[in-house]
Amino acid sequence: MSLLVVGLSHRSAPVSVLERASLNAGAQLKLLQDTVAAEPAAEAAVLATCNRIELYADVDKFHAGVAELSTLLAQHSGVGLEELTPYLYVHYEDRAVHHLFSVACGLDSMVVGEGQILGQIKDSLARAQDLHTAGRLLNDLFQQALRVGKRAHSETGIDRAGQSLVTFGLEQLSAGADVQQWARGKRALVIGAGSMSSLAAATLARAGVAEIVVANRTFERAERLARILSEGDDTDVLARAVPMDSVPGELTRADVAVSCTGATGLVLTADAVVASVQGRTGAPALEDAAGADTAVRETAVRETAVRETAVRDTGETPLPGAGSAADENCPLDLSSVSSVPSGFSVMGEAAVAGMDAATLEQHGAWAAGGTAVDRTRETGRSGPEADTELIGALAATATRVGRIPERRRPEPVVEVPRPEPVLFLLDLAMPRDVDAAVHRLAGVRLVDIESLADASADAPMAADVDMVRRIVADEVTAFGAAQRAAHITPTVVALRSMAADVVAGEIARLEGRLPGLDDKHRAEITQTVKRVVDKLLHAPTVRVKQLAAEPGGAGYADALRTLFDLDQETVASVSRAENSTTEKNRGPA
């Protein structure tokens, strides 16, 4: 076994890179075809979900395989190899098996324990089988991964540890409130009719929404999903289908919308959402009323403060005289500095040169709410030296901060609360269906893959997660042993075939020497020779299978071929025959 996986996921790459690297159905098919056409790969399968893109292959050379698979992912995703490489991870042989089994159990999902991944693995295997890119190794691997995932969900409480992305997304939309209470009576719009959209529609129906409208590019699929929802025994939701061009109008009526399509561009632009909110409420959806509007007010306050400061500091309006009410008890006679062309300013050394330093210091104490002090009495120093020292310190402060600091009470800023949303949007598509700019719109709450990744927790219910990890470890060991044992089987079959040929040849030679041998004695002799050969081969072949199943046992097949001088082509023909039988009997678990 030379299993190699190269991929990227929400754990290794930011959502922006995953979004750009996502593969539509056509790109996935082309990637599979190009992978098996490449020299290092004999089999290939692609696992592409909303938060991972992984390419599995059976390769004959590790380094060449990594290089080839990485290059193919870059070519088909449209993201340059140099940009993509830092986000790629590589797993080989047993580590690759461990990775896929962990993925199948939900341990590597954005929401730990979610079960949707099993359906996605099943679809991935079916796609590879349809294109005949999955041989014996990948068929065995993916089918076993499905069995391991089912075992984890049936034998542990991992189902309680997580939920589907849909359920988790609805919990985020409801902002911690009970989803059923939040959803009851709401009108829902579901855009898309694939597996994720169908799950979203079913989840909303069970949560108690009053109406579900399904929109899809293929109207027949939307009708089929709406009919399934309407005829469900466990809900009484009203469901109907509409064409995609009806989405803007339906969005005006909807309380919650879920979008998960395979579109390569945006399905809902920010302008479309603004128009729908305005059509619903009659008021425009301003850009982040709690953030942008507050920012506008804060900007206005800052601009006013700047203008007032400029007036004070540049003297555009002369400061009042010493006797005014505003400057009551001010120790500085402002009229004495009116010779400064622009009025009183302390923006640098030139502005304070020639002024009495003690007077300036007393003014500073007064501006800070204190009382004027007699600097001379405090320090015991007076005269030009003290003035020069004080003026130098004052000028240095003014040069550093731009002005003499004054303690002023900040202007109060009125906090504007963000209005309650009237439209809830859940975007589960990759690449995204809803413009990220919608996050900034007032009256709208958007939850997308990026916000889900930020909100998801990695290890809920540690005991159940640990149990699943032990299951995965045991299954990886068993799968590796089975694959190594299967690897030697063609050699053992070829050895027994060679022994049968030897027996047949010796019986033919005996008949030539004893032409009068009757049928009864000929049969007895033939059976005796076969028993001898079988007994001689039994213990070595059973033991070699046991040894080959252990780690590092791959060399025993080569040893058998060397010891018994087996023809390599004979062994290969047995392998081809077994693979052909597997191909006929294949089918997902």
Number of C-alpha atoms within 10 A of each C-alpha: 16 16 24 26 27 23 23 25 23 21 15 15 18 15 22 14 18 24 21 15 23 24 25 16 11 8 13 24 19 11 23 24 18 16 25 20 14 14 14 21 24 17 24 31 33 24 21 22 18 22 24 23 22 21 23 25 30 26 25 16 13 16 10 14 24 21 12 18 28 21 17 19 28 18 14 18 22 14 17 14 16 10 11 21 16 11 17 18 17 17 18 21 15 17 15 20 26 22 19 28 28 23 21 31 32 29 25 21 25 27 24 26 32 27 22 20 21 20 13 16 24 19 16 18 24 18 20 23 20 10 13 16 23 27 21 17 18 21 23 17 21 24 18 21 29 22 18 23 26 16 15 27 19 11 12 17 17 27 18 14 19 25 19 23 24 23 19 19 26 28 17 21 21 17 12 10 13 12 19 18 13 18 23 16 15 17 21 27 27 27 28 28 27 16 14 21 23 21 17 28 28 19 17 30 26 18 22 20 25 18 21 26 24 31 27 23 16 13 16 14 17 25 21 15 24 24 15 13 23 18 14 13 8 9 17 16 22 17 22 19 22 21 16 18 11 12 23 15 14 20 25 19 17 24 21 25 22 30 25 26 26 18 15 16 13 14 18 19 16 17 13 19 22 22 19 23 26 16 17 18 12 10 11 16 22 17 18 19 19 17 16 16 18 18 16 12 15 17 12 12 15 13 12 12 14 12 12 13 13 13 14 16 20 17 16 12 12 14 18 12 17 17 13 11 10 11 17 10 14 21 20 20 14 17 14 12 15 14 9 11 10 13 20 21 18 21 20 18 17 10 16 20 15 11 13 15 21 19 17 18 20 20 21 21 17 18 18 13 12 11 15 19 16 13 16 12 9 8 9 9 12 12 8 11 10 17 18 15 12 17 22 16 13 21 22 15 18 19 15 11 10 14 17 18 12 11 9 9 6 7 10 8 11 9 13 14 11 14 12 10 14 15 21 19 25 25 27 26 24 26 27 27 24 27 19 17 12 24 18 19 23 25 24 24 21 25 22 24 24 18 14 19 16 9 14 18 12 15 16 16 15 12 14 21 22 15 16 26 18 13 20 27 16 12 19 24 16 14 20 19 20 15 18 23 21 17 20 25 21 21 26 24 16 22 22 17 13 17 17 16 12 14 18 15 11 14 17 13 11 15 13 11 10 11 8 9 13 10 9 8 10 16 12 10 14 16 12 12 15 16 12 11 15 14 10 11 15 11 10 13 19 12 11 19 22 14 19 24 24 16 12 10 18 18 11 18 20 13 13 18 17 12 8 11 11 17 14 13 10 17 19 14 13 17 21 13 12 14 15 14 12 15 16 8 8 15 13 16 12
